[in-house]
Amino acid sequence: MKSKVLTMFFFFVLVARPETTNQTAFIIASFLVLKLQRLTILTIRARHNRNRVNYVMSPGQAIADTTAQTFRCFAFAVEFIMIVLYSRVISYMCQTPAARNIIAAYTVVFVLIHSWEHLLYGIYGERTVFNR
């Protein structure tokens, strides 16, 4: 399991605690803002550095074209399911409806970030994103 999924799991646990303070919410929010800023910069950089690709077939039909693409798609699906399962289990253990709502909101944000990362590295390739 990657450290990204474990980080999200620990954030879910931190937010679900009954003694959660504003400092905890600030730490998690600052992590999310930095993550979104990094993804935005990488997306802009990948957009400027990418090569023009002319597809013979649509990109969706070429998901399992190589072993790396197949593994990346499988890992994305497993991580996506684990994020949703972690959030559901932790929200089930929450004592207040407010904590459950916070967990649901963070689930949506974490899943969007995870999908954005997958699309960024999957479509453009890691070498294009980092200009190698």
N, CA, C and O atoms as a Tinker XYZ file with bonds, in Angstrom:
   528  protein
     1  N      0.845000   -1.173000    0.000000    73     2
     2  CA     0.000000    0.000000    0.000000    64     1     3
     3  C      0.893000    1.240000    0.000000    63     2     4     5
     4  O      1.897000    1.297000    0.710000    81     3
     5  N      0.525000    2.193000   -0.776000    73     3     6
     6  CA     1.347000    3.387000   -0.904000    64     5     7
     7  C      1.158000    4.306000    0.295000    63     6     8     9
     8  O      0.164000    4.224000    1.016000    81     7
     9  N      2.132000    5.177000    0.487000    73     7    10
    10  CA     2.069000    6.105000    1.611000    64     9    11
    11  C      0.947000    7.125000    1.431000    63    10    12    13
    12  O      0.439000    7.669000    2.411000    81    11
    13  N      0.556000    7.388000    0.171000    73    11    14
    14  CA    -0.528000    8.343000   -0.072000    64    13    15
    15  C     -1.833000    7.845000    0.538000    63    14    16    17
    16  O     -2.565000    8.613000    1.162000    81    15
    17  N     -2.124000    6.560000    0.356000    73    15    18
    18  CA    -3.360000    6.000000    0.899000    64    17    19
    19  C     -3.290000    5.954000    2.420000    63    18    20    21
    20  O     -4.287000    6.212000    3.093000    81    19
    21  N     -2.124000    5.631000    2.964000    73    19    22
    22  CA    -1.970000    5.626000    4.419000    64    21    23
    23  C     -2.108000    7.030000    4.998000    63    22    24    25
    24  O     -2.685000    7.202000    6.072000    81    23
    25  N     -1.587000    8.031000    4.300000    73    23    26
    26  CA    -1.739000    9.412000    4.755000    64    25    27
    27  C     -3.206000    9.797000    4.809000    63    26    28    29
    28  O     -3.650000   10.413000    5.779000    81    27
    29  N     -3.959000    9.445000    3.785000    73    27    30
    30  CA    -5.389000    9.750000    3.777000    64    29    31
    31  C     -6.109000    9.005000    4.894000    63    30    32    33
    32  O     -7.016000    9.549000    5.524000    81    31
    33  N     -5.706000    7.763000    5.140000    73    31    34
    34  CA    -6.313000    6.985000    6.221000    64    33    35
    35  C     -6.071000    7.665000    7.568000    63    34    36    37
    36  O     -6.998000    7.789000    8.368000    81    35
    37  N     -4.845000    8.104000    7.829000    73    35    38
    38  CA    -4.550000    8.763000    9.099000    64    37    39
    39  C     -5.261000   10.106000    9.207000    63    38    40    41
    40  O     -5.645000   10.506000   10.307000    81    39
    41  N     -5.445000   10.806000    8.103000    73    39    42
    42  CA    -6.223000   12.038000    8.140000    64    41    43
    43  C     -7.683000   11.754000    8.488000    63    42    44    45
    44  O     -8.298000   12.499000    9.250000    81    43
    45  N     -8.237000   10.675000    7.928000    73    43    46
    46  CA    -9.602000   10.289000    8.294000    64    45    47
    47  C     -9.697000   10.012000    9.788000    63    46    48    49
    48  O    -10.649000   10.437000   10.443000    81    47
    49  N     -8.712000    9.300000   10.327000    73    47    50
    50  CA    -8.719000    8.974000   11.757000    64    49    51
    51  C     -8.588000   10.239000   12.594000    63    50    52    53
    52  O     -9.270000   10.377000   13.610000    81    51
    53  N     -7.724000   11.166000   12.186000    73    51    54
    54  CA    -7.570000   12.418000   12.931000    64    53    55
    55  C     -8.858000   13.228000   12.951000    63    54    56    57
    56  O     -9.240000   13.773000   13.986000    81    55
    57  N     -9.519000   13.303000   11.816000    73    55    58
    58  CA   -10.738000   14.109000   11.734000    64    57    59
    59  C    -11.884000   13.452000   12.494000    63    58    60    61
    60  O    -12.748000   14.151000   13.022000    81    59
    61  N    -11.907000   12.137000   12.559000    73    59    62
    62  CA   -13.025000   11.430000   13.176000    64    61    63
    63  C    -12.984000   11.447000   14.698000    63    62    64    65
    64  O    -13.979000   11.127000   15.346000    81    63
    65  N    -11.852000   11.815000   15.271000    73    63    66
    66  CA   -11.759000   11.818000   16.733000    64    65    67
    67  C    -12.694000   12.861000   17.317000    63    66    68    69
    68  O    -12.871000   13.932000   16.735000    81    67
    69  N    -13.302000   12.557000   18.472000    73    67    70
    70  CA   -14.213000   13.542000   19.076000    64    69    71
    71  C    -13.505000   14.800000   19.568000    63    70    72    73
    72  O    -14.122000   15.863000   19.631000    81    71
    73  N    -12.228000   14.703000   19.917000    73    71    74
    74  CA   -11.511000   15.869000   20.433000    64    73    75
    75  C    -10.773000   16.635000   19.337000    63    74    76    77
    76  O     -9.769000   17.292000   19.611000    81    75
    77  N    -11.256000   16.556000   18.113000    73    75    78
    78  CA   -10.641000   17.278000   16.999000    64    77    79
    79  C    -10.768000   18.781000   17.223000    63    78    80    81
    80  O    -11.840000   19.286000   17.557000    81    79
    81  N     -9.663000   19.480000   17.035000    73    79    82
    82  CA    -9.646000   20.926000   17.249000    64    81    83
    83  C     -9.492000   21.648000   15.909000    63    82    84    85
    84  O     -9.375000   21.032000   14.850000    81    83
    85  N     -9.498000   22.953000   16.001000    73    83    86
    86  CA    -9.301000   23.757000   14.792000    64    85    87
    87  C     -7.885000   23.609000   14.245000    63    86    88    89
    88  O     -7.666000   23.740000   13.041000    81    87
    89  N     -6.914000   23.333000   15.134000    73    87    90
    90  CA    -5.544000   23.142000   14.674000    64    89    91
    91  C     -5.439000   21.900000   13.796000    63    90    92    93
    92  O     -4.722000   21.906000   12.795000    81    91
    93  N     -6.146000   20.839000   14.164000    73    91    94
    94  CA    -6.136000   19.619000   13.355000    64    93    95
    95  C     -6.746000   19.879000   11.987000    63    94    96    97
    96  O     -6.198000   19.459000   10.968000    81    95
    97  N     -7.866000   20.564000   11.963000    73    95    98
    98  CA    -8.507000   20.893000   10.688000    64    97    99
    99  C     -7.606000   21.795000    9.844000    63    98   100   101
   100  O     -7.569000   21.659000    8.621000    81    99
   101  N     -6.877000   22.719000   10.490000    73    99   102
   102  CA    -5.963000   23.599000    9.761000    64   101   103
   103  C     -4.816000   22.814000    9.138000    63   102   104   105
   104  O     -4.425000   23.090000    8.004000    81   103
   105  N     -4.274000   21.844000    9.860000    73   103   106
   106  CA    -3.174000   21.030000    9.332000    64   105   107
   107  C     -3.636000   20.244000    8.112000    63   106   108   109
   108  O     -2.938000   20.201000    7.098000    81   107
   109  N     -4.795000   19.631000    8.205000    73   107   110
   110  CA    -5.308000   18.843000    7.084000    64   109   111
   111  C     -5.656000   19.745000    5.905000    63   110   112   113
   112  O     -5.382000   19.401000    4.756000    81   111
   113  N     -6.257000   20.893000    6.187000    73   111   114
   114  CA    -6.598000   21.823000    5.103000    64   113   115
   115  C     -5.340000   22.367000    4.425000    63   114   116   117
   116  O     -5.317000   22.526000    3.204000    81   115
   117  N     -4.301000   22.651000    5.201000    73   115   118
   118  CA    -3.063000   23.141000    4.579000    64   117   119
   119  C     -2.404000   22.052000    3.736000    63   118   120   121
   120  O     -1.831000   22.351000    2.688000    81   119
   121  N     -2.476000   20.795000    4.174000    73   119   122
   122  CA    -1.972000   19.693000    3.353000    64   121   123
   123  C     -2.726000   19.622000    2.030000    63   122   124   125
   124  O     -2.121000   19.455000    0.971000    81   123
   125  N     -4.050000   19.749000    2.097000    73   123   126
   126  CA    -4.856000   19.682000    0.878000    64   125   127
   127  C     -4.565000   20.851000   -0.057000    63   126   128   129
   128  O     -4.506000   20.670000   -1.273000    81   127
   129  N     -4.384000   22.032000    0.493000    73   127   130
   130  CA    -4.081000   23.196000   -0.345000    64   129   131
   131  C     -2.726000   23.023000   -1.024000    63   130   132   133
   132  O     -2.589000   23.318000   -2.211000    81   131
   133  N     -1.724000   22.549000   -0.287000    73   131   134
   134  CA    -0.408000   22.323000   -0.886000    64   133   135
   135  C     -0.461000   21.232000   -1.947000    63   134   136   137
   136  O      0.202000   21.332000   -2.979000    81   135
   137  N     -1.248000   20.197000   -1.696000    73   135   138
   138  CA    -1.379000   19.113000   -2.674000    64   137   139
   139  C     -2.056000   19.623000   -3.948000    63   138   140   141
   140  O     -1.611000   19.314000   -5.053000    81   139
   141  N     -3.129000   20.402000   -3.797000    73   139   142
   142  CA    -3.812000   20.961000   -4.962000    64   141   143
   143  C     -2.915000   21.941000   -5.720000    63   142   144   145
   144  O     -2.944000   21.986000   -6.950000    81   143
   145  N     -2.126000   22.720000   -4.994000    73   143   146
   146  CA    -1.204000   23.644000   -5.650000    64   145   147
   147  C     -0.166000   22.875000   -6.456000    63   146   148   149
   148  O      0.141000   23.250000   -7.588000    81   147
   149  N      0.372000   21.813000   -5.890000    73   147   150
   150  CA     1.367000   21.003000   -6.594000    64   149   151
   151  C      0.764000   20.360000   -7.844000    63   150   152   153
   152  O      1.391000   20.346000   -8.903000    81   151
   153  N     -0.454000   19.829000   -7.717000    73   151   154
   154  CA    -1.090000   19.205000   -8.871000    64   153   155
   155  C     -1.392000   20.223000   -9.967000    63   154   156   157
   156  O     -1.264000   19.916000  -11.152000    81   155
   157  N     -1.787000   21.417000   -9.581000    73   155   158
   158  CA    -2.048000   22.460000  -10.568000    64   157   159
   159  C     -0.769000   22.833000  -11.315000    63   158   160   161
   160  O     -0.778000   22.975000  -12.537000    81   159
   161  N      0.321000   22.990000  -10.582000    73   159   162
   162  CA     1.602000   23.331000  -11.218000    64   161   163
   163  C      2.055000   22.208000  -12.137000    63   162   164   165
   164  O      2.519000   22.469000  -13.247000    81   163
   165  N      1.928000   20.957000  -11.690000    73   163   166
   166  CA     2.335000   19.832000  -12.529000    64   165   167
   167  C      1.459000   19.711000  -13.768000    63   166   168   169
   168  O      1.944000   19.339000  -14.837000    81   167
   169  N      0.175000   20.020000  -13.636000    73   167   170
   170  CA    -0.717000   19.971000  -14.795000    64   169   171
   171  C     -0.331000   21.035000  -15.816000    63   170   172   173
   172  O     -0.292000   20.765000  -17.017000    81   171
   173  N     -0.047000   22.238000  -15.341000    73   171   174
   174  CA     0.376000   23.304000  -16.256000    64   173   175
   175  C      1.706000   22.950000  -16.901000    63   174   176   177
   176  O      1.886000   23.154000  -18.102000    81   175
   177  N      2.641000   22.421000  -16.116000    73   175   178
   178  CA     3.946000   22.036000  -16.662000    64   177   179
   179  C      3.798000   20.918000  -17.692000    63   178   180   181
   180  O      4.447000   20.946000  -18.738000    81   179
   181  N      2.956000   19.947000  -17.404000    73   179   182
   182  CA     2.746000   18.848000  -18.355000    64   181   183
   183  C      2.075000   19.349000  -19.626000    63   182   184   185
   184  O      2.368000   18.865000  -20.719000    81   183
   185  N      1.194000   20.300000  -19.486000    73   183   186
   186  CA     0.514000   20.859000  -20.655000    64   185   187
   187  C      1.514000   21.565000  -21.573000    63   186   188   189
   188  O      1.409000   21.475000  -22.796000    81   187
   189  N      2.474000   22.260000  -20.987000    73   187   190
   190  CA     3.464000   22.969000  -21.801000    64   189   191
   191  C      4.524000   22.039000  -22.378000    63   190   192   193
   192  O      5.086000   22.331000  -23.433000    81   191
   193  N      4.806000   20.930000  -21.708000    73   191   194
   194  CA     5.895000   20.051000  -22.129000    64   193   195
   195  C      5.447000   18.852000  -22.952000    63   194   196   197
   196  O      6.285000   18.091000  -23.435000    81   195
   197  N      4.171000   18.675000  -23.115000    73   195   198
   198  CA     3.705000   17.437000  -23.746000    64   197   199
   199  C      3.967000   17.445000  -25.248000    63   198   200   201
   200  O      4.079000   18.493000  -25.884000    81   199
   201  N      4.057000   16.258000  -25.774000    73   199   202
   202  CA     4.193000   16.088000  -27.219000    64   201   203
   203  C      2.810000   15.911000  -27.819000    63   202   204   205
   204  O      1.889000   15.437000  -27.153000    81   203
   205  N      2.675000   16.285000  -29.048000    73   203   206
   206  CA     1.412000   16.058000  -29.741000    64   205   207
   207  C      1.300000   14.586000  -30.075000    63   206   208   209
   208  O      2.180000   14.014000  -30.718000    81   207
   209  N      0.210000   13.976000  -29.635000    73   207   210
   210  CA     0.024000   12.545000  -29.866000    64   209   211
   211  C     -1.167000   12.371000  -30.785000    63   210   212   213
   212  O     -2.251000   12.882000  -30.505000    81   211
   213  N     -0.976000   11.659000  -31.872000    73   211   214
   214  CA    -2.067000   11.327000  -32.775000    64   213   215
   215  C     -2.436000    9.869000  -32.535000    63   214   216   217
   216  O     -1.662000    8.962000  -32.840000    81   215
   217  N     -3.614000    9.657000  -31.991000    73   215   218
   218  CA    -4.043000    8.305000  -31.657000    64   217   219
   219  C     -4.645000    7.618000  -32.872000    63   218   220   221
   220  O     -5.450000    8.203000  -33.596000    81   219
   221  N     -4.247000    6.377000  -33.085000    73   219   222
   222  CA    -4.879000    5.565000  -34.115000    64   221   223
   223  C     -6.221000    5.078000  -33.596000    63   222   224   225
   224  O     -7.188000    4.963000  -34.350000    81   223
   225  N     -6.270000    4.793000  -32.305000    73   223   226
   226  CA    -7.518000    4.411000  -31.651000    64   225   227
   227  C     -7.730000    5.375000  -30.489000    63   226   228   229
   228  O     -6.828000    6.130000  -30.126000    81   227
   229  N     -8.897000    5.346000  -29.923000    73   227   230
   230  CA    -9.155000    6.253000  -28.810000    64   229   231
   231  C     -8.325000    5.827000  -27.603000    63   230   232   233
   232  O     -8.033000    4.641000  -27.450000    81   231
   233  N     -7.938000    6.770000  -26.743000    73   231   234
   234  CA    -7.085000    6.420000  -25.608000    64   233   235
   235  C     -7.736000    5.425000  -24.654000    63   234   236   237
   236  O     -7.037000    4.646000  -24.005000    81   235
   237  N     -9.048000    5.440000  -24.562000    73   235   238
   238  CA    -9.724000    4.510000  -23.665000    64   237   239
   239  C     -9.595000    3.065000  -24.088000    63   238   240   241
   240  O     -9.667000    2.168000  -23.248000    81   239
   241  N     -9.406000    2.818000  -25.378000    73   239   242
   242  CA    -9.260000    1.447000  -25.856000    64   241   243
   243  C     -7.852000    0.918000  -25.640000    63   242   244   245
   244  O     -7.616000   -0.285000  -25.760000    81   243
   245  N     -6.925000    1.791000  -25.326000    73   243   246
   246  CA    -5.532000    1.374000  -25.165000    64   245   247
   247  C     -5.124000    1.309000  -23.703000    63   246   248   249
   248  O     -3.946000    1.469000  -23.384000    81   247
   249  N     -6.094000    1.071000  -22.795000    73   247   250
   250  CA    -5.777000    1.055000  -21.361000    64   249   251
   251  C     -4.802000   -0.062000  -21.040000    63   250   252   253
   252  O     -3.834000    0.164000  -20.315000    81   251
   253  N     -5.028000   -1.249000  -21.555000    73   251   254
   254  CA    -4.171000   -2.386000  -21.243000    64   253   255
   255  C     -3.162000   -2.634000  -22.359000    63   254   256   257
   256  O     -2.799000   -3.778000  -22.631000    81   255
   257  N     -2.715000   -1.568000  -22.997000    73   255   258
   258  CA    -1.785000   -1.705000  -24.113000    64   257   259
   259  C     -0.423000   -2.200000  -23.645000    63   258   260   261
   260  O      0.197000   -3.036000  -24.303000    81   259
   261  N      0.036000   -1.692000  -22.526000    73   259   262
   262  CA     1.311000   -2.144000  -21.979000    64   261   263
   263  C      1.100000   -2.667000  -20.568000    63   262   264   265
   264  O      0.052000   -2.449000  -19.960000    81   263
   265  N      2.098000   -3.353000  -20.063000    73   263   266
   266  CA     2.012000   -3.888000  -18.704000    64   265   267
   267  C      1.962000   -2.765000  -17.681000    63   266   268   269
   268  O      1.243000   -2.869000  -16.687000    81   267
   269  N      2.711000   -1.695000  -17.905000    73   267   270
   270  CA     2.722000   -0.573000  -16.967000    64   269   271
   271  C      1.356000    0.096000  -16.893000    63   270   272   273
   272  O      0.910000    0.472000  -15.809000    81   271
   273  N      0.683000    0.248000  -18.042000    73   271   274
   274  CA    -0.652000    0.847000  -18.026000    64   273   275
   275  C     -1.638000   -0.045000  -17.290000    63   274   276   277
   276  O     -2.483000    0.445000  -16.540000    81   275
   277  N     -1.536000   -1.337000  -17.497000    73   275   278
   278  CA    -2.437000   -2.267000  -16.821000    64   277   279
   279  C     -2.232000   -2.207000  -15.323000    63   278   280   281
   280  O     -3.201000   -2.150000  -14.566000    81   279
   281  N     -0.982000   -2.219000  -14.884000    73   279   282
   282  CA    -0.696000   -2.156000  -13.454000    64   281   283
   283  C     -1.159000   -0.834000  -12.864000    63   282   284   285
   284  O     -1.699000   -0.807000  -11.759000    81   283
   285  N     -0.952000    0.281000  -13.594000    73   283   286
   286  CA    -1.365000    1.584000  -13.101000    64   285   287
   287  C     -2.877000    1.652000  -12.922000    63   286   288   289
   288  O     -3.360000    2.185000  -11.923000    81   287
   289  N     -3.629000    1.114000  -13.885000    73   287   290
   290  CA    -5.094000    1.125000  -13.788000    64   289   291
   291  C     -5.578000    0.234000  -12.654000    63   290   292   293
   292  O     -6.512000    0.592000  -11.936000    81   291
   293  N     -4.946000   -0.929000  -12.490000    73   291   294
   294  CA    -5.328000   -1.832000  -11.405000    64   293   295
   295  C     -5.014000   -1.205000  -10.047000    63   294   296   297
   296  O     -5.829000   -1.279000   -9.128000    81   295
   297  N     -3.840000   -0.590000   -9.917000    73   295   298
   298  CA    -3.470000    0.055000   -8.656000    64   297   299
   299  C     -4.403000    1.219000   -8.351000    63   298   300   301
   300  O     -4.768000    1.435000   -7.195000    81   299
   301  N     -4.793000    1.972000   -9.377000    73   299   302
   302  CA    -5.734000    3.074000   -9.167000    64   301   303
   303  C     -7.060000    2.556000   -8.631000    63   302   304   305
   304  O     -7.617000    3.126000   -7.692000    81   303
   305  N     -7.569000    1.480000   -9.221000    73   303   306
   306  CA    -8.853000    0.931000   -8.776000    64   305   307
   307  C     -8.769000    0.427000   -7.342000    63   306   308   309
   308  O     -9.683000    0.658000   -6.550000    81   307
   309  N     -7.691000   -0.254000   -7.002000    73   307   310
   310  CA    -7.538000   -0.772000   -5.636000    64   309   311
   311  C     -7.431000    0.373000   -4.639000    63   310   312   313
   312  O     -8.082000    0.340000   -3.595000    81   311
   313  N     -6.623000    1.387000   -4.941000    73   311   314
   314  CA    -6.482000    2.523000   -4.035000    64   313   315
   315  C     -7.788000    3.298000   -3.906000    63   314   316   317
   316  O     -8.131000    3.748000   -2.813000    81   315
   317  N     -8.512000    3.457000   -4.993000    73   315   318
   318  CA    -9.803000    4.144000   -4.961000    64   317   319
   319  C    -10.766000    3.414000   -4.026000    63   318   320   321
   320  O    -11.429000    4.037000   -3.197000    81   319
   321  N    -10.837000    2.092000   -4.165000    73   319   322
   322  CA   -11.727000    1.295000   -3.314000    64   321   323
   323  C    -11.287000    1.367000   -1.862000    63   322   324   325
   324  O    -12.127000    1.459000   -0.966000    81   323
   325  N     -9.969000    1.326000   -1.612000    73   323   326
   326  CA    -9.481000    1.380000   -0.233000    64   325   327
   327  C     -9.791000    2.726000    0.418000    63   326   328   329
   328  O    -10.141000    2.769000    1.597000    81   327
   329  N     -9.669000    3.816000   -0.324000    73   327   330
   330  CA    -9.992000    5.131000    0.234000    64   329   331
   331  C    -11.461000    5.185000    0.633000    63   330   332   333
   332  O    -11.797000    5.664000    1.716000    81   331
   333  N    -12.328000    4.696000   -0.235000    73   331   334
   334  CA   -13.763000    4.722000    0.065000    64   333   335
   335  C    -14.089000    3.791000    1.229000    63   334   336   337
   336  O    -14.884000    4.149000    2.098000    81   335
   337  N    -13.492000    2.609000    1.260000    73   335   338
   338  CA   -13.746000    1.676000    2.365000    64   337   339
   339  C    -13.244000    2.227000    3.695000    63   338   340   341
   340  O    -13.941000    2.134000    4.705000    81   339
   341  N    -12.042000    2.799000    3.705000    73   339   342
   342  CA   -11.525000    3.399000    4.938000    64   341   343
   343  C    -12.471000    4.468000    5.449000    63   342   344   345
   344  O    -12.785000    4.514000    6.639000    81   343
   345  N    -12.922000    5.320000    4.557000    73   343   346
   346  CA   -13.792000    6.406000    4.999000    64   345   347
   347  C    -15.120000    5.880000    5.524000    63   346   348   349
   348  O    -15.655000    6.414000    6.496000    81   347
   349  N    -15.657000    4.844000    4.898000    73   347   350
   350  CA   -16.927000    4.292000    5.368000    64   349   351
   351  C    -16.776000    3.615000    6.723000    63   350   352   353
   352  O    -17.642000    3.761000    7.586000    81   351
   353  N    -15.698000    2.885000    6.919000    73   351   354
   354  CA   -15.477000    2.217000    8.209000    64   353   355
   355  C    -15.277000    3.247000    9.310000    63   354   356   357
   356  O    -15.839000    3.113000   10.397000    81   355
   357  N    -14.483000    4.266000    9.037000    73   355   358
   358  CA   -14.229000    5.280000   10.055000    64   357   359
   359  C    -15.479000    6.106000   10.322000    63   358   360   361
   360  O    -15.735000    6.462000   11.473000    81   359
   361  N    -16.256000    6.419000    9.308000    73   359   362
   362  CA   -17.492000    7.173000    9.552000    64   361   363
   363  C    -18.510000    6.329000   10.313000    63   362   364   365
   364  O    -19.331000    6.868000   11.054000    81   363
   365  N    -18.462000    5.020000   10.136000    73   363   366
   366  CA   -19.348000    4.141000   10.913000    64   365   367
   367  C    -18.978000    4.183000   12.387000    63   366   368   369
   368  O    -19.850000    4.053000   13.247000    81   367
   369  N    -17.703000    4.361000   12.690000    73   367   370
   370  CA   -17.255000    4.405000   14.083000    64   369   371
   371  C    -17.431000    5.784000   14.714000    63   370   372   373
   372  O    -17.270000    5.924000   15.926000    81   371
   373  N    -17.759000    6.806000   13.918000    73   371   374
   374  CA   -17.954000    8.152000   14.454000    64   373   375
   375  C    -19.194000    8.191000   15.335000    63   374   376   377
   376  O    -20.157000    7.455000   15.120000    81   375
   377  N    -19.146000    9.068000   16.329000    73   375   378
   378  CA   -20.252000    9.146000   17.274000    64   377   379
   379  C    -21.259000   10.232000   16.927000    63   378   380   381
   380  O    -22.421000   10.140000   17.322000    81   379
   381  N    -20.842000   11.247000   16.204000    73   379   382
   382  CA   -21.749000   12.352000   15.902000    64   381   383
   383  C    -21.983000   12.462000   14.398000    63   382   384   385
   384  O    -21.112000   12.111000   13.603000    81   383
   385  N    -23.157000   12.947000   14.014000    73   383   386
   386  CA   -23.413000   13.153000   12.581000    64   385   387
   387  C    -22.492000   14.201000   11.954000    63   386   388   389
   388  O    -22.186000   14.118000   10.765000    81   387
   389  N    -22.054000   15.174000   12.733000    73   387   390
   390  CA   -21.146000   16.191000   12.191000    64   389   391
   391  C    -19.819000   15.561000   11.773000    63   390   392   393
   392  O    -19.266000   15.910000   10.730000    81   391
   393  N    -19.312000   14.642000   12.579000    73   391   394
   394  CA   -18.058000   13.962000   12.226000    64   393   395
   395  C    -18.247000   13.109000   10.977000    63   394   396   397
   396  O    -17.348000   13.028000   10.140000    81   395
   397  N    -19.409000   12.472000   10.845000    73   395   398
   398  CA   -19.683000   11.673000    9.642000    64   397   399
   399  C    -19.719000   12.553000    8.396000    63   398   400   401
   400  O    -19.219000   12.166000    7.339000    81   399
   401  N    -20.311000   13.735000    8.525000    73   399   402
   402  CA   -20.364000   14.652000    7.385000    64   401   403
   403  C    -18.973000   15.150000    6.998000    63   402   404   405
   404  O    -18.670000   15.300000    5.814000    81   403
   405  N    -18.129000   15.406000    7.997000    73   403   406
   406  CA   -16.765000   15.844000    7.709000    64   405   407
   407  C    -15.996000   14.742000    6.993000    63   406   408   409
   408  O    -15.264000   15.011000    6.040000    81   407
   409  N    -16.160000   13.502000    7.449000    73   407   410
   410  CA   -15.490000   12.369000    6.801000    64   409   411
   411  C    -15.977000   12.234000    5.356000    63   410   412   413
   412  O    -15.177000   11.968000    4.459000    81   411
   413  N    -17.273000   12.414000    5.125000    73   411   414
   414  CA   -17.807000   12.318000    3.760000    64   413   415
   415  C    -17.229000   13.418000    2.867000    63   414   416   417
   416  O    -16.911000   13.172000    1.703000    81   415
   417  N    -17.093000   14.620000    3.408000    73   415   418
   418  CA   -16.521000   15.720000    2.620000    64   417   419
   419  C    -15.059000   15.451000    2.282000    63   418   420   421
   420  O    -14.632000   15.663000    1.147000    81   419
   421  N    -14.300000   14.988000    3.259000    73   419   422
   422  CA   -12.890000   14.670000    2.989000    64   421   423
   423  C    -12.759000   13.499000    2.025000    63   422   424   425
   424  O    -11.804000   13.442000    1.251000    81   423
   425  N    -13.703000   12.566000    2.062000    73   423   426
   426  CA   -13.668000   11.450000    1.114000    64   425   427
   427  C    -13.770000   11.959000   -0.318000    63   426   428   429
   428  O    -13.022000   11.523000   -1.193000    81   427
   429  N    -14.689000   12.875000   -0.552000    73   427   430
   430  CA   -14.853000   13.435000   -1.900000    64   429   431
   431  C    -13.578000   14.152000   -2.342000    63   430   432   433
   432  O    -13.133000   13.988000   -3.478000    81   431
   433  N    -12.994000   14.944000   -1.448000    73   431   434
   434  CA   -11.785000   15.692000   -1.804000    64   433   435
   435  C    -10.620000   14.742000   -2.076000    63   434   436   437
   436  O     -9.898000   14.919000   -3.057000    81   435
   437  N    -10.428000   13.734000   -1.216000    73   435   438
   438  CA    -9.317000   12.803000   -1.403000    64   437   439
   439  C     -9.485000   11.977000   -2.673000    63   438   440   441
   440  O     -8.503000   11.697000   -3.360000    81   439
   441  N    -10.707000   11.586000   -2.990000    73   439   442
   442  CA   -10.939000   10.812000   -4.214000    64   441   443
   443  C    -10.686000   11.677000   -5.452000    63   442   444   445
   444  O    -10.134000   11.194000   -6.440000    81   443
   445  N    -11.084000   12.941000   -5.403000    73   443   446
   446  CA   -10.805000   13.840000   -6.528000    64   445   447
   447  C     -9.301000   14.047000   -6.725000    63   446   448   449
   448  O     -8.815000   14.039000   -7.856000    81   447
   449  N     -8.567000   14.231000   -5.627000    73   447   450
   450  CA    -7.115000   14.387000   -5.730000    64   449   451
   451  C     -6.479000   13.124000   -6.280000    63   450   452   453
   452  O     -5.594000   13.185000   -7.133000    81   451
   453  N     -6.931000   11.983000   -5.791000    73   451   454
   454  CA    -6.376000   10.707000   -6.253000    64   453   455
   455  C     -6.642000   10.505000   -7.750000    63   454   456   457
   456  O     -5.762000   10.057000   -8.484000    81   455
   457  N     -7.844000   10.833000   -8.192000    73   455   458
   458  CA    -8.178000   10.693000   -9.616000    64   457   459
   459  C     -7.372000   11.663000  -10.475000    63   458   460   461
   460  O     -6.924000   11.310000  -11.566000    81   459
   461  N     -7.193000   12.874000   -9.982000    73   459   462
   462  CA    -6.420000   13.871000  -10.717000    64   461   463
   463  C     -4.976000   13.410000  -10.897000    63   462   464   465
   464  O     -4.413000   13.529000  -11.985000    81   463
   465  N     -4.377000   12.882000   -9.821000    73   463   466
   466  CA    -3.008000   12.370000   -9.928000    64   465   467
   467  C     -2.927000   11.231000  -10.935000    63   466   468   469
   468  O     -2.002000   11.171000  -11.745000    81   467
   469  N     -3.897000   10.332000  -10.879000    73   467   470
   470  CA    -3.876000    9.192000  -11.796000    64   469   471
   471  C     -3.996000    9.655000  -13.245000    63   470   472   473
   472  O     -3.271000    9.174000  -14.116000    81   471
   473  N     -4.901000   10.580000  -13.499000    73   471   474
   474  CA    -5.066000   11.069000  -14.868000    64   473   475
   475  C     -3.839000   11.839000  -15.346000    63   474   476   477
   476  O     -3.441000   11.727000  -16.506000    81   475
   477  N     -3.243000   12.619000  -14.449000    73   475   478
   478  CA    -2.068000   13.403000  -14.830000    64   477   479
   479  C     -0.905000   12.501000  -15.219000    63   478   480   481
   480  O     -0.270000   12.718000  -16.252000    81   479
   481  N     -0.623000   11.497000  -14.406000    73   479   482
   482  CA     0.497000   10.610000  -14.707000    64   481   483
   483  C      0.129000    9.575000  -15.759000    63   482   484   485
   484  O      1.000000    9.097000  -16.487000    81   483
   485  N     -1.132000    9.228000  -15.847000    73   483   486
   486  CA    -1.543000    8.219000  -16.812000    64   485   487
   487  C     -1.645000    8.742000  -18.227000    63   486   488   489
   488  O     -1.265000    8.054000  -19.175000    81   487
   489  N     -2.154000    9.949000  -18.380000    73   487   490
   490  CA    -2.342000   10.495000  -19.719000    64   489   491
   491  C     -1.031000   11.045000  -20.271000    63   490   492   493
   492  O     -0.643000   10.716000  -21.392000    81   491
   493  N     -0.355000   11.872000  -19.499000    73   491   494
   494  CA     0.837000   12.537000  -20.007000    64   493   495
   495  C      2.113000   11.728000  -19.796000    63   494   496   497
   496  O      3.084000   11.904000  -20.533000    81   495
   497  N      2.122000   10.866000  -18.823000    73   495   498
   498  CA     3.337000   10.116000  -18.518000    64   497   499
   499  C      4.212000   10.893000  -17.557000    63   498   500   501
   500  O      4.258000   12.123000  -17.595000    81   499
   501  N      4.898000   10.177000  -16.706000    73   499   502
   502  CA     5.689000   10.830000  -15.663000    64   501   503
   503  C      6.849000   11.634000  -16.239000    63   502   504   505
   504  O      7.198000   12.678000  -15.687000    81   503
   505  N      7.450000   11.182000  -17.323000    73   503   506
   506  CA     8.589000   11.908000  -17.899000    64   505   507
   507  C      8.165000   13.259000  -18.451000    63   506   508   509
   508  O      8.911000   14.233000  -18.355000    81   507
   509  N      6.983000   13.322000  -19.023000    73   507   510
   510  CA     6.507000   14.596000  -19.560000    64   509   511
   511  C      6.181000   15.565000  -18.438000    63   510   512   513
   512  O      6.433000   16.764000  -18.554000    81   511
   513  N      5.615000   15.042000  -17.343000    73   511   514
   514  CA     5.229000   15.911000  -16.234000    64   513   515
   515  C      6.459000   16.549000  -15.603000    63   514   516   517
   516  O      6.454000   17.742000  -15.298000    81   515
   517  N      7.506000   15.765000  -15.407000    73   515   518
   518  CA     8.702000   16.276000  -14.746000    64   517   519
   519  C      9.766000   16.757000  -15.721000    63   518   520   521
   520  O     10.872000   17.103000  -15.306000    81   519
   521  N      9.447000   16.784000  -17.024000    73   519   522
   522  CA    10.327000   17.325000  -18.061000    64   521   523
   523  C     11.671000   16.600000  -18.099000    63   522   524   525
   524  O     12.730000   17.227000  -18.066000    81   523
   525  N     11.610000   15.273000  -18.168000    73   523   526
   526  CA    12.844000   14.479000  -18.252000    64   525   527
   527  C     13.151000   14.152000  -19.677000    63   526   528
   528  O     14.150000   13.489000  -19.957000    81   527
